[in-house]
Amino acid sequence: MSVMQLSGSIQKSPKHTPVLPLFAVSAAMLTALLALVITLFMGPKSIEISKDFGMQLSPTTMQFFRLTTWLTGTTAPATFPAWPLVLVALSITTAGLYGMCFLPRQRAAAIIIALAILLFTLLYLLIAFVSVFTQLTTMINSLQGNP
């Protein structure tokens, strides 16, 4: 058997581009990137607002603020921002999942992992928006004199 015969089966390209797995991975990773950006820009402003008004915060809002301070590096013990590490991990995960999309036996796993990331990120975004929204409505009510 020659080397060309052995490598022939390896070099075969798929007959079509795996659109569904690539779409699932792209949607999951873009949503995760959106969640990171929203946390980095919306979180610190919400923290400032809550400090200015001295609001009572829910446990969910406090967890969101802890994550924000960890990502931005504004916590007292560790002042190194963690968002570059999260961005590197997101990039490595994206590259790995894209690679899995082109391997026929790995496509289903890539879709399942991407959907899990997408659902987790959407749940995180929902929690973040609810915690910030409730804080803002409390602030508006206190400014209007409502209890």
C-alpha positions as CSV (number, residue, x, y, z in Angstrom):
1,M,0.0,0.0,0.0
2,S,1.4,3.4,-0.9
3,V,1.5,6.6,1.1
4,M,-0.9,8.2,-1.4
5,Q,-3.5,5.5,-0.8
6,L,-3.2,5.9,3.0
7,S,-3.4,9.7,2.9
8,G,-6.2,9.7,0.3
9,S,-8.9,8.8,2.9
10,I,-7.5,11.5,5.3
11,Q,-7.6,14.3,2.7
12,K,-11.2,13.8,1.7
13,S,-13.1,16.9,2.4
14,P,-16.7,16.9,3.3
15,K,-19.2,17.2,0.5
16,H,-20.8,20.2,2.1
17,T,-20.0,22.8,4.7
18,P,-21.5,21.9,8.1
19,V,-23.7,25.0,8.4
20,L,-25.8,24.0,11.4
21,P,-22.8,23.2,13.7
22,L,-21.0,26.4,12.6
23,F,-24.1,28.5,13.2
24,A,-24.6,27.0,16.6
25,V,-21.0,27.6,17.6
26,S,-21.1,31.2,16.2
27,A,-24.3,32.0,18.0
28,A,-23.1,30.6,21.3
29,M,-19.7,32.4,21.2
30,L,-21.1,35.7,20.0
31,T,-23.7,35.6,22.8
32,A,-21.0,34.8,25.3
33,L,-18.9,37.7,24.0
34,L,-22.0,40.0,24.3
35,A,-22.5,38.9,27.9
36,L,-18.8,39.7,28.6
37,V,-19.1,43.2,27.0
38,I,-22.4,44.0,28.8
39,T,-20.9,42.9,32.1
40,L,-17.8,45.1,31.6
41,F,-19.7,48.2,30.6
42,M,-23.0,48.0,32.4
43,G,-21.8,46.5,35.7
44,P,-19.5,49.2,36.9
45,K,-22.1,51.9,36.2
46,S,-24.7,50.0,38.2
47,I,-22.3,49.6,41.1
48,E,-21.7,53.3,41.1
49,I,-25.5,54.0,41.0
50,S,-26.2,51.7,43.9
51,K,-23.4,53.2,46.0
52,D,-24.6,56.7,45.3
53,F,-28.2,55.9,46.4
54,G,-27.3,53.4,49.2
55,M,-29.8,50.9,47.9
56,Q,-30.5,47.6,49.5
57,L,-29.4,45.0,47.0
58,S,-30.8,41.5,46.3
59,P,-28.5,38.5,46.5
60,T,-28.7,38.1,42.7
61,T,-27.6,41.7,42.2
62,M,-24.8,41.3,44.7
63,Q,-23.5,38.2,42.8
64,F,-23.6,40.2,39.5
65,F,-21.6,43.0,41.1
66,R,-19.1,40.5,42.5
67,L,-18.6,39.0,39.0
68,T,-18.3,42.5,37.6
69,T,-15.7,43.6,40.1
70,W,-13.8,40.3,39.4
71,L,-13.8,40.8,35.7
72,T,-12.9,44.4,35.8
73,G,-10.2,43.9,38.5
74,T,-11.7,46.5,40.9
75,T,-11.7,44.1,43.9
76,A,-9.3,44.9,46.8
77,P,-7.3,41.7,47.0
78,A,-6.7,41.2,43.3
79,T,-6.6,44.3,41.1
80,F,-5.7,42.4,37.9
81,P,-8.7,42.4,35.5
82,A,-9.8,38.9,34.7
83,W,-11.6,39.7,31.4
84,P,-8.5,39.0,29.3
85,L,-8.4,35.5,30.7
86,V,-12.0,35.0,30.0
87,L,-11.5,36.3,26.4
88,V,-8.6,33.9,25.9
89,A,-10.7,31.0,27.2
90,L,-13.5,32.0,24.9
91,S,-11.2,32.1,21.9
92,I,-9.7,28.7,22.7
93,T,-13.2,27.2,23.1
94,T,-14.4,28.8,19.9
95,A,-11.4,27.4,18.0
96,G,-11.9,24.0,19.4
97,L,-15.6,23.9,18.6
98,Y,-15.0,25.2,15.1
99,G,-12.5,22.3,14.6
100,M,-15.0,19.8,15.9
101,C,-17.6,21.1,13.3
102,F,-15.5,19.8,10.5
103,L,-15.1,16.3,11.9
104,P,-18.2,14.3,11.1
105,R,-18.1,12.2,14.3
106,Q,-17.7,15.3,16.5
107,R,-20.4,17.6,15.0
108,A,-23.1,16.4,17.3
109,A,-20.9,17.1,20.3
110,A,-20.0,20.5,19.0
111,I,-23.7,21.4,18.7
112,I,-24.5,20.1,22.2
113,I,-21.6,22.0,23.7
114,A,-22.5,25.2,21.8
115,L,-26.2,24.9,22.8
116,A,-25.2,24.4,26.5
117,I,-23.0,27.5,26.3
118,L,-25.8,29.5,24.6
119,L,-28.4,28.5,27.2
120,F,-26.0,29.3,30.1
121,T,-25.1,32.6,28.6
122,L,-28.8,33.5,27.9
123,L,-29.7,32.6,31.5
124,Y,-26.8,34.8,32.7
125,L,-28.0,37.7,30.6
126,L,-31.5,37.3,31.9
127,I,-30.3,37.3,35.5
128,A,-28.0,40.4,34.8
129,F,-30.8,42.4,33.2
130,V,-33.3,41.5,35.9
131,S,-30.9,42.4,38.7
132,V,-30.0,45.8,37.1
133,F,-33.6,46.5,36.1
134,T,-34.9,45.9,39.6
135,Q,-32.2,48.2,40.9
136,L,-33.1,50.9,38.5
137,T,-36.8,50.7,39.3
138,T,-36.0,50.9,43.0
139,M,-33.9,54.0,42.3
140,I,-36.6,55.6,40.2
141,N,-39.2,54.9,42.9
142,S,-37.0,56.5,45.5
143,L,-36.5,59.6,43.4
144,Q,-40.2,60.0,42.9
145,G,-40.9,59.6,46.6
146,N,-42.7,56.3,46.3
147,P,-41.9,53.6,48.9
